[in-house]
């Protein structure tokens, strides 16, 4: 699906377009972050597409609900129009990635688009949770939060398994861009 669209775009002389997901928009230097990501994409023959404000413009006078709807619709349209997604899944306001970014990753996966993520902290998700919360291992070897008894997802994955199993995980943004460029170019698994 996305591979074929990217190949068609490339044969027409256009670079494959990739959506740049992540909480980067919230940082004061977001313009610089996107410029850097777009430059990395260009170095690998891709066109980086940053999230949209939905075409609101400075004269928008609607309600916050209308503004939110425009931003949502603008970004899902961009994801549909691009060939793949590069997502920053850094811990955001806690031990998990930004929920909006996680939605965008899931949406792209559901559309059959390749997704490569970066920014994931070292180690397994369970080890990071255990280092931050009071946890214990029960008699069956399951890690649980001591106070609530709630299981901490194990299986040695760097993220929740739904993210880890549906994406390619790379350490850096540059590695993520290179990996997605290889995937879109049709490289077999293990070659990227």
VOGU-3710 file (C-alpha; in Angstrom, 3 decimals, decimal comma):
1> xxxxxxxxxx> 0,000/0,000/0,000  2,245/2,784/1,278  5,254/1,139/-0,356  3,517/1,220/-3,739  2,452/4,865/-3,296  6,011/5,790/-2,326  7,398/3,910/-5,344  4,924/5,667/-7,661  5,843/9,037/-6,163  9,561/8,247/-6,560
11> xxxxxxxxxx> 9,142/7,127/-10,186  7,436/10,460/-10,884  10,463/12,269/-9,435  8,765/13,155/-6,141  10,134/12,145/-2,772  8,043/9,908/-0,500  6,227/12,057/2,075  6,423/11,153/5,756  4,407/12,538/8,662  6,507/13,730/11,610
21> xxxxxxxxxx> 4,536/12,710/14,701  5,483/13,535/18,266  5,087/16,017/21,069  7,658/18,272/19,386  4,949/20,829/18,579  4,695/21,630/22,305  8,319/22,741/22,648  9,249/26,414/22,362  11,837/25,575/19,710  9,430/23,419/17,689
31> xxxxxxxxxx> 10,219/25,247/14,433  13,907/24,377/14,839  13,054/20,763/15,704  10,934/20,405/12,559  13,579/22,099/10,405  16,117/19,547/11,672  13,763/16,616/11,067  12,897/17,861/7,568  16,605/18,244/6,755  17,233/14,655/7,910
41> xxxxxxxxxx> 14,363/13,499/5,728  15,720/15,379/2,713  19,160/13,771/3,228  17,448/10,379/2,894  15,283/11,264/-0,091  12,106/11,878/1,907  9,867/14,892/2,367  9,102/15,494/6,046  5,621/16,823/6,770  5,026/18,438/10,153
51> xxxxxxxxxx> 1,672/18,361/11,947  -0,887/20,932/10,857  -3,017/23,501/12,624  -5,835/22,457/10,295  -5,625/25,665/8,278  -6,880/27,820/11,139  -4,843/30,905/10,364  -4,493/33,916/12,657  -8,037/35,162/12,008  -9,794/32,013/13,270
61> xxxxxxxxxx> -12,624/33,036/15,591  -14,272/29,708/16,409  -14,547/27,988/19,759  -11,854/25,807/21,304  -13,921/22,749/20,295  -13,992/23,956/16,684  -10,268/24,669/16,779  -9,555/21,193/18,207  -11,722/19,568/15,497  -9,873/21,456/12,723
71> xxxxxxxxxx> -6,484/20,423/14,085  -7,610/16,785/14,419  -9,065/16,662/10,895  -6,021/18,387/9,411  -3,612/15,907/10,958  -5,520/12,733/10,131  -5,761/14,029/6,549  -1,983/14,495/6,484  -1,418/10,968/7,806  -3,715/9,572/5,096
81> xxxxxxxxxx> -1,820/11,541/2,421  1,689/10,531/3,472  3,589/7,321/2,768  4,744/6,605/6,316  5,245/8,030/9,792  8,274/8,855/11,896  7,207/9,263/15,524  8,976/10,634/18,579  7,788/8,365/21,399  9,809/9,987/24,173
91> xxxxxxxxxx> 8,348/9,824/27,666  6,000/12,769/27,854  4,694/14,044/31,171  5,302/10,658/32,763  6,419/7,147/31,797  4,451/6,911/28,550  4,600/8,632/25,145  2,285/11,517/24,255  -1,236/10,109/23,826  -1,899/12,135/20,661
101> xxxxxxxxxx> 1,246/10,710/19,080  0,222/7,199/20,100  -3,137/7,774/18,377  -1,348/8,937/15,221  0,876/5,844/15,255  -2,145/3,555/15,638  -4,039/5,394/12,908  -1,114/5,066/10,485  -0,684/1,372/11,315  -4,419/0,809/10,718
111> xxxxxxxxxx> -3,999/2,451/7,301  -1,165/0,030/6,499  1,539/2,694/6,567  5,011/1,858/7,915  5,888/3,555/11,193  9,353/4,006/12,658  9,697/5,418/16,169  12,533/6,926/18,169  13,088/8,649/21,486  12,273/5,543/23,520
121> xxxxxxxxxx> 14,233/5,353/26,764  16,766/2,536/27,164  15,721/-0,771/28,688  12,401/-2,497/28,931  9,180/-0,735/29,815  8,907/-2,905/32,944  12,409/-1,956/34,104  11,665/1,756/33,676  8,381/1,466/35,575  10,079/-0,529/38,337
131> xxxxxxxxxx> 12,750/2,161/38,666  10,112/4,886/39,036  7,341/3,201/41,021  7,364/0,936/44,043  7,131/-2,513/42,418  7,678/-6,098/43,457  7,876/-9,437/41,678  5,207/-11,920/42,759  5,617/-15,692/43,219  4,874/-16,280/39,509
141> xxxxxxxxxx> 7,564/-13,831/38,385  5,130/-11,069/37,436  6,159/-7,499/38,238  3,379/-5,650/40,053  2,944/-2,215/41,568  3,271/-2,825/45,293  0,388/-0,583/46,408  -2,279/-1,517/43,855  -1,089/-4,969/42,832  -1,521/-3,894/39,207
151> xxxxxxxxxx> 0,613/-5,885/36,767  3,400/-4,044/34,955  3,519/-5,245/31,375  6,598/-7,358/30,881  7,750/-9,414/27,914  10,954/-7,378/27,672  9,530/-4,857/25,220  10,797/-1,251/25,128  7,194/0,030/24,957  3,715/-1,324/25,429
161> xxxxxxxxxx> 3,614/-4,382/23,159  0,959/-2,834/20,913  3,490/-0,137/19,966  6,589/-2,326/20,021  5,055/-4,974/17,750  3,507/-2,579/15,211  6,474/-0,292/14,600  10,201/-0,307/13,985  12,022/1,107/17,032  15,229/3,082/16,488
171> xxxxxxxxxx> 17,364/4,998/18,987  17,618/8,365/17,236  15,625/10,489/14,832  18,361/10,085/12,213  18,244/6,286/12,508  14,451/6,402/12,295  14,552/8,473/9,115  17,124/6,143/7,529  15,062/3,085/8,493  11,827/4,492/7,054
181> xxxxxxxxxx> 13,611/5,521/3,845  14,845/1,931/3,484  11,409/0,490/4,243  9,738/2,773/1,705  12,406/1,867/-0,856  11,378/-1,770/-0,438  14,297/-3,105/1,575  13,683/-6,554/2,994  13,471/-6,894/6,787  16,937/-6,851/8,316
191> xx> 18,367/-4,705/5,523  17,098/-1,408/6,879
//
